[in-house]
C-alpha cells in the first residue's frame, strides 16, 4: 500500500513542482547567507583597521555589531524558510498526498 502511494507521489507533477520550488528557495537562501559571510570575511581580511575601530568612546569595535548582525541575519533567514515551509509547502504537500491517496 505505501509503495503504491509513494509511486503515485513520485509520478505527480505537482509534487515535483513543489520539490523544485522548495529546493530553489533553500539554495537561494544558502547563497544569500554565503554572500553575507563572504562579505564579512573579506571585511575582516582587507579592512582590519576599519572593523577594529571603536564605536564612539566605547570599548567595542565596529566589527562586533556587524558580526552580531550576521548571526541575527542567519536566524532571520532560517525563520523565513521555516515560515514558508509551514505556511505554503506543508499545506501544498498535504493536498498532493490527499490527491494521490484518493
C-alpha positions in Angstrom: 0.0 0.0 0.0 2.7 2.5 1.0 4.8 1.7 -2.1 1.8 2.3 -4.3 1.2 5.8 -2.7 4.9 6.6 -3.0 4.9 5.5 -6.7 1.9 7.8 -7.4 3.5 10.6 -5.4 6.7 10.2 -7.5 4.7 10.4 -10.7 2.8 13.5 -9.6 3.9 16.7 -11.5 2.5 18.8 -8.6 4.9 17.0 -6.2 7.9 17.6 -8.4 6.9 21.2 -8.8 6.7 21.6 -5.0 10.1 19.9 -4.5 11.7 22.1 -7.2 10.3 25.4 -5.6 11.3 24.3 -2.1 14.8 23.4 -3.3 15.1 26.7 -5.2 14.2 28.6 -2.0 16.7 26.7 0.0 19.5 27.2 -2.4 18.7 30.9 -2.8 18.8 31.5 1.0 22.0 29.5 1.2 23.6 31.6 -1.5 22.5 34.8 0.3 24.0 33.6 3.6 27.2 32.5 1.8 27.4 36.0 0.3 26.9 37.7 3.7 29.6 35.5 5.3 31.9 36.2 2.4 31.5 39.9 2.7 32.1 39.7 6.4 35.2 37.6 5.9 36.5 40.0 3.2 35.9 43.0 5.5 37.9 41.2 8.3 40.7 40.4 5.9 41.1 43.7 4.0 39.5 46.3 6.2 41.1 45.4 9.6 41.6 48.9 10.7 38.0 49.9 10.0 36.5 46.8 11.6 38.7 47.3 14.7 37.9 51.0 15.1 36.0 51.7 18.3 32.4 52.9 18.3 32.4 56.3 19.8 34.3 56.3 23.1 33.2 52.8 23.9 35.2 49.6 24.2 33.6 47.7 21.4 34.6 47.9 17.7 32.5 48.2 14.6 33.1 44.5 13.8 31.2 43.3 16.9 27.8 44.6 15.9 28.4 43.6 12.3 29.2 40.1 13.5 26.1 40.0 15.7 24.0 41.3 12.8 25.3 38.5 10.7 24.2 36.0 13.3 20.8 37.6 13.5 20.6 37.7 9.7 21.2 33.9 9.7 18.4 33.4 12.3 16.1 35.6 10.2 16.8 33.6 7.0 16.1 30.3 8.9 12.9 31.8 10.3 11.9 32.8 6.8 12.5 29.3 5.4 10.6 27.7 8.3 7.7 30.1 7.9 7.5 29.5 4.2 7.6 25.7 4.7 4.9 25.8 7.4 2.5 28.1 5.6 2.9 27.2 2.0 4.8 24.0 1.3 3.3 21.8 4.1 -0.3 22.8 3.0 0.5 22.0 -0.6 2.1 18.7 0.3 -0.9 17.7 2.3 -3.1 18.5 -0.7 -0.8 16.5 -3.0 -0.8 13.5 -0.6 -4.6 13.6 -0.4 -4.8 13.7 -4.2 -2.6 10.7 -4.7 -4.1 8.7 -1.8 -7.6 9.0 -3.2 
